[in-house]
């Protein structure tokens, strides 16, 4: 059981960091609910895809997962940096994530879960328990990350969008380094 819990927390960390980066602007209660639910659902769903498709798609997933995650996260982080550089009004709260942005973030942070899903048969609990833990832990950690990001944004100002963009790019580069 401990290995399933550790796997769930390990997979949740990228989503937590991205949630914290999105929370920096604060004031978007709908996003504080939608992002964690999407992140938890995508993490569990992608792990299930990895588990189910492992026999015939395992090599393909392993070959491309880091590249796709890197591309998505760097593009989204770059967009955040560009918006901060262009001088978006610092006193105006950022709008909530569009559905397309939220889905892109959920996909980018869950691609590694597909590869982790390949290992679910090695975890000494039923796969459905592991998948449930992955979804619940990711949603909870993402919600906490969003709230912490919101508090930091209120105290440190909206210029932290630069930090959020750099965090996303850093996570993307980490995926690229794994691919090399």
N, C-alpha and C positions, 0 to 999 in steps of 0.2 A: 504494500500500500504506500509506503514511504517513497518508493521510486516513482509511482504515479503522481504523487503530490509534488515531488521535485520536478518532474517533467512539466507539470502544469505551471508551476511558478517560473521555470526557465523560459517556457514559451510566452508567458505573459509579459515579460520585461520590455520587449520592443513596443507592444501596444501601450504599456504603462507610460513609457517615455513619450510616445507620440501624443497620448492623451494629455500629459502634463504640458507639452508644447502647445496644444490647442487650447488648453485651459488658461494660458497666460493672458488672454484678452478678457476672460471672465464675463459674467452677465448673460450667459446663454443657457438657461436651465434646460431647454429641450436638447441641446447638444450634449449636456452633461449626462443625459439618459440614453440618447441615441447612440453615441460613440461607444460607450462600454457594452451596450447590447450587441451592436454590430461586431465589435472586436471579439467579444466572447463567442458569438455565433460563428463568425468566420474562422476563429482558431479551432473550435470544435469541429466545424464542418470540413475544414481543410485537413485536419488530422484524420477524420473519417475517410476522406477521399484518399489520402495516403495509405491508410490501412486497407481499404477495399481494392485499390488499384495497384497495390504494391507489387504483385507478381508480374504484371505486364508493363507498367509505366514507371517502375522504380528507377531505372537508369535514366529515363528522360527527366523525371522530376529532380533527381540529384544533379543532373548536368545543367539545368537552367534556373533553379530556384533562386540562387543568390544574385544572378544577373537581373532577373525580373524585379526582385525586391529592391536592389540597388537603384535601378532606373526609376522606379516609381517614387522612392523616397527622396532621391536627389532632385527629381523634377519638382516635387511638392515643396521640399525645403528651399530650392532655388526660387520658386514662386514667392514664398514667404519673404526671402531676402530681398527680392526685387521690389516687392510691395513696400517693405520697410525703407529701402534705398530711395524709392520714388517719393517718399515723404507723405505717405497716407496719413491723414490727420490723426496725430497721436492722442487727441482728446476724445475722438469718436471711437466707440467700441467697434471692434471688428464684427462683421456679420457672422451669423452661424454658418457652419460648414454646409455647402450644398450637398445634396444627396450624392452627386457624382464624386465630390471630394471625399466624403465620408466613406463611400464604398471603395474608392481607390486606396485610402489609408487602411481600411480593414483588410483589403486584399494584400497590400504590401507587407503589412505586419503579420500576416498569417501564412505566407508562402512557406516559411520554414516549418510550419506545423504539418504540412503535407509530407515532408521528409521525415519528420518525427513520427508521423502516423505509420510509416513503414516499420518502426520499431515496436509498435504496440503489442504484437504477439510476444515480445520478450518481457513485457511488464507483467509481473505476477498477479495481476487482477484482471477481471473481465474487461474487454475493450470498452464496453459502454460506460463502465465506471471511470476509466481513464478519460474518455471523451467528455463526460459530464464534468469531471474535475477541471479539465482544460478550459471548458467554456465558462464555468462559474468563477474560477480563480482569475481568468483573464478579465472578465467583466468587473469583478470586485477591485482588482488592482488598477484597472483603467479608470474606474470611477474615482478611486482615491487619488490617482495621478492627476486627473482633471481638476479635482478640488484643490490639491496642493498647488497646481499651476495657477489656478484662479486667485488664490491667496497671494502668491508671489507676484502676480500681475498687478494686483491692487496696491501692493506696497512698493513695488519697484518700477511701475510705469509700463506703458504699452510698448516701449522700445525693446522689451524682452522678446518681441516677435523675431528679432535678429537671432537671439539665443535659440528660440524654437526652430527656426530654419536651419541653424547650424547643427542642432541636435539631430534633426531628420537627415541632413546630409551626412553627419557622422555615422548614424546607424546604417545608411545606405553604403557608405565607404566600407564599413565593417563587413557587410554582405559581400562586397566586391573582393575584399581581402580574403575572405573565406573561399571565394571562387577560384582564386589564383593559386 
